[in-house]
Amino acid sequence: MALSWFRVVVPLCFAVLSVIVATIGQNHGFLALLLTGLGVCFLAGMALIWSDISSKIKGENRTFGSLLSQYVAVKAMGWLGRRERKKLEADTLNVKRAQEETLLKRLRKNANTWYGKRYDFSSIQDSEGFRARHPITTYEHYRELIRRVAAGEEKVITAEKPLTLAMTSGTSGASAMLLSTRDTSSEFFLQGLTVCWDVVQRGLPGTNSLQRTTKFFYTPTCRQSEAGIPIAPNPSTPASSHHMLNLYTTPAPTFEVPSEKDALYLHLLFAMKDPSVGTLEASFASTIFYAFIALQDRWQELVEDIEQGKVSNALALEPKVRAKLEALMKPDSGRATQLRAHFQDGFRGIAKRLWPKLHLVLTVDSGSNQIYGETLRENYCQGVPFYSPFYAATEGLIGVNLWPQEPTRHYLLCPRSMFCEFLPESSLEEESPHTLLMEEVKMGQNYELIITNASGLFRYRIGDIVKVVGFHNHCPIVEFQYRRGQMLNVRGEKVSEALFLEALKKAVAQWPGAQLVDYCCAESGIMGDSIGGSDPHYQVFIELKGVRNLTEEQRYKLDICLQQDSAVYKSFRIRGSIGPMRVQLVAEGAFEKLRQQMMAFSNSSPNTFNMQRVLLRKEYADFLWGKTLS
């Protein structure tokens, strides 16, 4: 369609130009010559642009306007990405200077706030003076201050009014309400999105083609504070701006659908209509994992809609939204026949069969999302490269991944996004610990991150433990290890999420036919008398594919694997201070139902949800206990 449009318009432009030149040229020779030159330059430029566009087209049925807008967006992002990458590279050569400038910028901007006057920001000259004057903080330090901001008081913590009050997911404790400002948003876009765009363009072949992306995003439920400030989980928009929605397969009306289940159906429907999808994208790998679970369950209904050119009546849609969506549907029996054949061949490698030109899965698959990423790579998305672009939180951008083809997810800290301090793992429980700066950390050591950001958090413990795995020039490269609140610790043994997962994977490998779907743990103390036994121990809930029961000997292998990986846990087990862990197999879909329950009782949205690997609420553990098969 776009090509035929261009073939008609260009000759028409030439014809119109010839008439104008001929008319003016009778009396104004120079003007005619000028117009001719300008016209030739315009048409030559259009021809070059079209040549570039046509070389990148991978799909069909795209309008010229759609292709041109994507082309312009790609070029703009490419230019910004190269510029920001160059700045980042320069900062990695002198991280001390970049960090000092970032800190002083934060302090100067907020010096006249109530908070800035309290800590006399205007007199602080460097990071040493800042650390001497300002204490290390947790959320309780800010709770009342943020309440004042929510009530409408200005210049309490930040000089600028917050764009939103952003709710954390509450993965490792109670959800917190933080400020989200224009600065944090612009930093995430410039230092994060554009840099990662440059990384993808350089490191992953095929990503510069003009293909649409399927982005699994769900519009969160928003409310307002008493002063009218929006309160919502981050991120709250499906793209950097709504006018870029034409880059995605999902049409705009879908983002008006409040139900996650119905919105997911529509994401899948319009993605399946387009065989030329280039990228699958979501904030976290769990979101894409559950999308494929839904696809496996509802593919016949989806194919029928494509064949008949309709939207399922099972979806609870507003009449106006349904009308807009159905206007985009046309019967396509050919595509439906292709899809049925692909699904009948099974679901291993289904992504590449549905979308032969799929070249990237863009999602965070580190930390608690590691097992979802592994499942996707081994099953649904076989043969498709994965890129985990960011290390970020509600507090803002922390690091970017410059190594898209590396299997281990490492992130370069961004010296201009946050001022970072590092608390050695051995000092986590000290009352007045000494922190290190970026230029002082050591490779191979674990630290808790303490950040000062652009939205009113100063020397704030975010609870993430990272390992310094190297340096890019002089800037630390880190690997996420665990959240402080997500540790098994019935006797002070402190078994981290990463440590337990490695032991679990080793045990599953010894269970013939078993594939790990999901898991979480609970300390026996939160479950009360319902489970029996007096020795403190771990209750482990596991969802598996391929087996429905395990022998006691097989279950005990998990305990043995953890003892092999953790000398501290082994010592407690030998002394009898910790009893053997108890492994419970739960029914298929139990964790998906748990996920829905967790979101219903928290401030999390499907875009920001992370599964708790250590359950902190008895009702969640009881829920899984009720789903136990054996």
C-alpha positions, 0 to 999 in steps of 0.5 A: 500500500505504501509503495503504490502510494509513493509511485503515484504521488512522486510523478504527480509532484513532478507534473505539478512542479512542471506546470508551475515552472512553465507558468512562472518561467515565462516572465520570471526565469530566475524564480523558475530556476530556483523553484526547479532546484528546490523541487528537484532537491525535495523530490531527491530527498523524498526518494532517498528517504523512501529508499531507506524506508523501503529497505527496512520494511518487513511487514505489509499493509502499512500506510506511508504515514505510519512508516514515515512517523516510525522512520522519523522516530527511529532516526530521532532516537538513534541520534539521541542515543548516540549523543547520550551514549557518548556522554555516558562514556565520557562520564565513565572516565571520571566518575568521581567528578560526574557523581560530585556534580550530580549530587551538588545539582540535586542539593542546589536545586532543592536548597530552598525547600523546607527539607533543604533548609533543615539540612542546610544544603546551600552550605554543602560543598562536596560529597564528604560534607553531605555524608557528614551532615545528612543521615542514612535514611529509610522510608519512615524518614519521608512518610510524613513529608510525602503526606504533606506533599500529597495534601498540596504543600509545595517545596517540602522536599523538592523544588518542583511539584511532582508529576505523580505520587508513584507507588512501589510494588511492595515486593519485600515489604509494605508498599511505599509512596514516592515522588516522581518528578519531571527530572526523574522522567527525563533522566530515565528517557535520556540516560536509559531509553535512548542509550539502550536503543543505541545498544540494541541498534549496534549489538542486535542485527535486524533491530533497525527495520521498520517493524512494529512492537508488541508491548504488553502494557496494562493501564493501571488504576489511578486515583488522586491525592487530596491535592489532585496529584495522580497516585499510580504505580510506575510506569503509568503510560504505555510509551514515552508519549501517546503519539508513539502508540502507532509503533505498537501492534496494539491499537490505542483503544485497548489502553482504555480497557481496565481488565488485565485479562481482556486487555491481554486478549486484545494484545494477543489478538492484534499481535497475531494478526501481524506476522511481521512483529519485530519485538516483544516487549514488557517491563518484566519477563513475568508479563510475557510469560503469562501472556504465553500462558494465556495464548496457550489457553485461548489460541482457538478463540483468538484464531476464530476472531481473526478468521471472522474479523471480530472481537470476542463477545466474551470480552467486557468492553465499553460499546465505544471501545468495542466499535473502534476495535472491531472497525480495525478487524477484517476477516483473514482466513489465510492468516487463520489457517497459518496460525492453526497449523503453527499451534497444532505443531505445539508451543515449543518455539511458537514465537518464532513460528507465529512471527518469523521476523521476530528478532528481539524480546525486550524485558528485564529477566534478572532477579526474581524474573530470572526463572520466567526468562529461562522458561521463555528462552527454553520453550516459547521463545526458542531462538529469539535473542533477549535483552534486559535493558535496565536496572531501575526502580520506582526511585529512578534509573540506576544502570543500563546493560551495554552487553545485550548478547551476554547471558548474565545480566550486568548493568553499568551504573549511570553516574548522572542519574543518581548519586550512589553510595555503597554499604558493604554487606558485612555492615548492613546491620550497623547503626552508623555504617561507613559508605563507599563511593563509586570510585572506592568499591572493589570487584567481587564484593557485595554492597547495598545501594544507597541513593540520592535521586532527583525526586527527594530521596537523600542517602536512601536505602533502597534495599537492593544488594548488588555485586560489583562484577567489573568496571567499564573504564572507571565506572562500576558494573553490577549484578543484582543479587537480592532484596534485603526483605527477601531472605530466608532467615529462621535462625540468622542463616540469611539465605538469599533468593539467588542462593536458594534458586540455584539450589532449587534448579540443581534439585529440579535437574535431579527430578526426571521429567520435571520442569520448574514453572514457579516457586516461593518459600515461607518461614515456618513461623508465619504459618502457625500451627497448621503445618505441625512440627516445632523445629523452624524450617522452610516451607517451599511451594513449587509448581512443576510441569511433567510431574505431579508427585515426588518421593520423600527422597526426591524432595529431600534432594532440595535440602541437600542441594542447599546444604551444599551451596550454603555452609551456614545453612548446613551447619544449622541443619547438622546441629538440628537448629533448623529442621528439614525443609518441606516441599509442597507441589501445588496445582497448575496455575496456582501461582497465576492465581496467587499473582492476581490475589497479591495485586488485588491487595497491593498497589502493584499493577501487572506492569510492575508486579514481581513475585515474592520469593519469600512470602511475608503474609500468612494469607498468601502462604495459606492460599498456596497451602490450599492449592497443594497436590502432594 
